[in-house]
């Protein structure tokens, strides 16, 4: 088991390096000279030799690969420089908003998992008409854009029923509506997958045997189908988490949830490249860790894979 | 099929004929989806057929008005006719989604096919490169690319395409791999058919139906992503009529003019729904499995 984790970690290093290179390139190749931008932000019109001196100081006259290695050294310590807009270290800014985004995405994921198992399980086992209706509902939920759903939910729950408020102090009750918005679409998409998986299993011979033995639907679903589909579902959940991290930007901007969404939108409009870079790296890293955890969980839930790993 | 006779008797309480007609094989969803798409096509053409005001023509006396005879769907905060904007947005919103999809396919088809057929080291390197892009959350990467290029509709199309193509390339590769394993493909190869003939005549026809499903579903998700980006103000810029951007403009007038919110929202939802229905419908229609029922 430990060996597997180590192998998996080692095989992840090229991917991580590639990811960091992509993140580096986005800033290194960005139009506009960072030195000029910095100076202009400070209100200084510099002489050409000053620029050259500053470029040398920041190492901008070195070849791209050297600059990448230099950058990587800093990135490993989570140093992404200072924000062009605010002048504060990028990491400080991100650390301020990251917990809100993570808690939003995580609670949305929990909601989506619960919703998907309910929808998918019901759709697969229900009768013809009910099942078709559930599948229709699933497709509808997948199709409703989250930003519109958010506005509709605000209209109903905030403006008409008054059950929630918009400008909150980011306490737990304020999390309900944004998390619900995010989890409805993701839950429906995952539910579609749960349905597909259960259907695929139900076409297998071992299910036919279980039916022939006279087992009930619940027993077959939990005892025979669930263990076989849990692995792929965990992987899908990890993937969905990536989607939720991205989707959080949309929902946060509508509900005023104090997450990274506001920060990154501002950074894009102000062309604040260090912030964009830090955001890309941290979100990538979060998603990457989620996938890693999912991979390990898949092994733990699959007896065949586990046994094979132990014998190796 | 021989295992038809081995079925569990309980299933046979309902006659076979009736069951298959009532089941998922009846392509209602597919039909609705195709009709919706036709409707959008018609909507896109309607400026040439009917006399509509220009999408950015302002009628300042009728700002934020609800549906009237002159403005069937009402007007927005600048007095622009919402129906005209809705219709004017069809080529922009759908065109952007189709352009992004074309870009994605232009990248992912050659990438997936070459990777699957080359195999070995080439395959490994190509998939590793795709994995690196896929390791970022898709919308996050799209945001970063837009940040790099500066906010515009073109930038959002490129950003979405850059973030979406690797997963598509993986799917294409998997489809080609499973198609290439079929015995008649091996037979064709053994009878001396050229490589291009094997690919074009024996592998491609197998890949196309599932690929149509993928393209349709992906177009739906690309359309959603692009309109989200426009809604956030980093895709299509005002005054371009685009559904997501229209919704963004409607936000301050949320309570005064709810119709501004409903019109573009329904447009996006129905457009995404159409592509999803076509994709799901095609999938169900192509699906030859029949699950056992208790």
Interface residues (C-beta under 8 A of the other chain):
Chain A: X14 X15 X18 X19 X22 X23 X26 X29 X30 X124 X128 X132 X135 X136 X139 X140 X142 X143 X144 X145 X146 X147 X148 X151 X152 X154 X155 X159 X192 X199 X200 X202 X203 X207 X208 X211 X212 X216 X217 X220 X242 X243 X245 X246 X247 X249 X250 X253 X264 X265 X267 X268 X269 X271 X273 X276 X277 X279 X280 X283 X284 X287 X288 X291
Chain B: X8 X10 X22 X23 X24 X29 X128 X129 X131 X132 X133 X135 X136 X137 X138 X139 X140 X141 X142 X143 X144 X145 X146 X147 X148 X150 X151 X220 X224 X227 X228 X231 X232 X233 X234 X244 X247 X251 X254 X255 X258 X261 X265 X268 X269 X270 X272 X273 X276 X277 X280 X289 X290 X291 X292 X293 X294
